[in-house]
C-alpha cells in the first residue's frame, strides 16, 4: 500500500507564489492535494497559479500581500486560519534582487526596501504564523541564496538581506528546539526565474534583463523539487550546487580565492574548476 502524501490536506502558506520558484513549488506540491495559501502582490497572476493548482488537485486560497507590511503579513495569517483553521507549512520565498555597485546607487532607500521585502517580510510573517505552526508541529522553509553565505560584487543589498535571513532562521531554529517545528534554509545557485528580470538597478528601476549568463542555472522546477524534498525531510540547509557546497569550505581555507571566484562569476568569466556546475 502506497504511503499517504506528506502534505496531503496540509495547509501550506507560500509567499512569492505568483512567479518563478514560488509558482513552480506550488505546482509541484499540488498533486499531493494540500490546502495552499498563495501570497504575492499581483492578484491576477496569483489567480492563474491557483487555478492550475486546483486542476492538479489542491485547494487554493489567494491572498494578495505585500510582505513588506507587517499588517499585511498579519492579515495573511488571519485569512489562512479563517479559511483552513491551521497552518502546517510556511514557505518564505518572496524577494527580489538588485544589481549595482554601491558607488553608483543614487537612492539609499533602495537598501531599506530590499531589507523590508527580503528579510523583514519573512520575520513579520513567521512571527504571526508561529503559534499556529507550533500547534501543528509544522515546517518552515526560507529561500535564501548562495549570496547569503558569501558576498558577491554588485549584490551588496541583496547579499545583506539574504545573510540576514540565514542569521535570523538559524537563531529561530535553536529557539524552537523541542517544539516540533523544523526550520529549513534553501540556498540556491543561479535559477532560471523572473527574479533576474525584475532585479533593480542603481536608480531603483527594474533592469528587465539578466545579469549572469545562465550556463550553470537550474530550472525553477528543479529548484521547487529541492524545496519539496527539504520540507519532506525537514532538512536544515540545502545548497543546490556543487560549487556552492565546496565554496562554503574553501571560504574558511582560502577566502581571497572565493572573492576572486565571485568577482569572475559576476563579470561573466568562467569560474575555475571544480567550481563549474
N, C-alpha and C positions, 0 to 999 in steps of 0.2 A: 504494500500500500504506500503510495507516494506521501511524503511529508507535506503538511499544510504549509502554504507560503508564509514566510516570516512576517510579511507586512499585510497579509490579508485582513481587511476590516480595521487596520490601524489608522489612526489619524495622523497625517503627515503634513506639517506646515513647511512650505518651501518659498523662500524669497528669491527674487530674481528669476521667477518662473516663466517669464514671457518669451525668453530667447536663450540662445546659447546652451551652456551645460545645464542651466536650470530647467529649461524646456526638455532637453534630452533626458534628464534624470526623471522628470515626471512621466514621460512616455515609457521609459524603461521600467518604472515601478508599476505603472497602471495595470498590466496583466495580472498582478498579484491581487487586484481588487481592493486597494486601500481606499481610505477616505482622504482625498487630497484637499488641502487649502492652499490655493495658488495666490501668491502676492507679488506685485510689481506695480509700477506706476501706470502702465498703459493698459487700460481696461479691455480694449478691443483685442489686443494680442493675447491677453490672458484668456479671454473667452474662446479664442481659437484653440489654444492649448487645452483648455478644459474640455472642449468638445471632442478633441482627439483622444483625451484620456478616458472620457466616458465611453467612447466607442470601443476602447480596449478593455473596458470592464470596471473602471474605477468610478467612484463618486467624486465629484469635484465642486468645490466652492471657490468662487472668485472674489478676492478682496483687494481692490486697488489700494496700494500702500506706498508711501514714501518713507522708507525706513529711517531716514534722517530725522524724522519726527518721533519723539518719544510717545506722544499722544497717539499717533497713527499706529505705532507698534502695539500699544496697549489695546487699541480698538481691534487690531487684527486678532490678537489672542482672545478678546472677548467674543468676537464673531465666530471664531473657531469653536470655542466652548459652547456658545449658544446653539450652534448648529449640530455639533457632534458630541458634546459632553466630555471631551477628553483631548489631550494632546500626547501622542506617543512618541513622535519623532519631530525634531526641529532641525531644518536644514538652512543654515545661514549662508546663503550663496550670493546675495545681492552685492553688487560692487561695480566699479568702473575704473579705468586706467588713465594715466597721464604720461605724456612723453614730452619732456623738456628739460634742458639744463637749468639749474637753479638761477643762474645769472640772466637767463632770457625771460624769466617769468615777469609778467607785467602786473599781476594782481595776486597778492599773497593770500587772499581769501580762497583761492583755489585749494590751498592746503587744508583750510578749515572744512570746506565742503567734502573733500575726499575723506578726511577722518570721520566726519559725520556719517557718511554713507557706508564706507568700507569697514569702519571699526565700531563707531558708536551705535550704528543701526543694529549690529549683532548683539551689542551689550544691552540695548533697550529691550529688544525682543526676547532675549534669553532671560532677562530679569523678570519680565511679565509672564513668560511661559513656564518658569522654573517650578512653581508649586504644582502645576498640572503634570509636568514631566516627572517630578518626584513621586506623585501619586501613581503614575503609570510605570515607574522604574524604567523610564524611557531612554531615548538615544538623542544625542546632539551631534550634528556634523557641521563643521565650519570649513568653508572653502577659502584657504589662504593661497599661497603661491610659493614657487621657489624663491621669489624675491622677499618672502617672509623669513627666509633662512639666510640669505646673503644679499648684500647690497648690489644694485645694478645701476650703472650710469643712465641718466635721463629718466629715472624712475624714482626720484627721491620721495615724492609724495606717496606714490603707490607702495613702494617698499616699506615706508614708515607705517602705513596703515596695515599692511599685512604682517609686519613684525608685531605690531600691537595686538592683532588678533591672536597670534600664537602665544604671546605672553599672558593675555587675559585667559584664554581657554586652558592653557597649561596650569595656571593657578586655580581656575574653577574646578578642574578635574580633581585636584587634591582636596578641595573643599567638599566635593561630592563623594569622596570615598565612603563606602558603606551605605550610600543612598540607593544604589541600584541604577543610577543614571550614568551612562557612559558618554565620554567626550571623544570624538574622532576629529582629527585635523587632516585635511587633504591639501597637499602642496603640489599642484600641477606644474609641469613644464609647459611649453608652448602648446596651446589648444586652439584648434581652428574654430573660432566662435566670434560673435559680434563684439565682444569686449574690445578687440583691437580696432575695429572700425569706429567704435564710439569713444575711443580714448581722446582726451582733450589735449590741446597744445598749450603754449605759454600764455595765450590770451583767454583760455577757458573754452574755446570753441572746439567742437568735435573735428578731428583731423580727417575722418572719413576714409582713411587708408591704413594699411598695415605698416607697422614699423619693422619687425623682424621678418626675414624670409621664413616661410612655414615648412622648410625641409624636414625638420625634426618634430613637427607637430603631430599630435594625436587628434582624432576627431572628437567632437563633443559627445558623440555616442560612446566612444571608448572611455572617455573620462567619466561619463554617467555610470557605466558599468562598474568602474572602480569605486564610485561613490556608493552604489548599492552594496557592493561587497564589503566595503569598510563598515557600513552600518550593520549589515548582517552579522559580521564577525566582531563587531564592537572594537575595531582596530584603533589603536592610539594615534598613529601617524602613518600617513601614506604619502610617499614621494613617488611621483609617477614615472620618472625616468632614471635610467642607469647613471647618467651624468649627474643628476641631482643627488642621488644617493652617494655616489663617490665624492661629489663636491663637498658634502657635509663633513666628511672625514678629512679631506685634503685641506679644508679651511683651517683645521686645527694644526696641521703639519706645515702647510706652505700657504699662508693666507695671501701673500703677494701674488702668487701664481693664480689663485682663484680670482683676484681682482683683474688680472690681465685677461683671463679667460672670459670674464663677464664683459669687459670692455670690447674685446674682439667680437663677441657674440652680438652685441648691440650694433657694432659697426658693420655687421654683415659678413665678417671674415669667418671661416670655419674654425671651430674650436679644435685644439689638439686632441688626438686620440688619447685615452679612451672616452673622451667627453662628448663624442658624437653619438647620437642615438637614432 
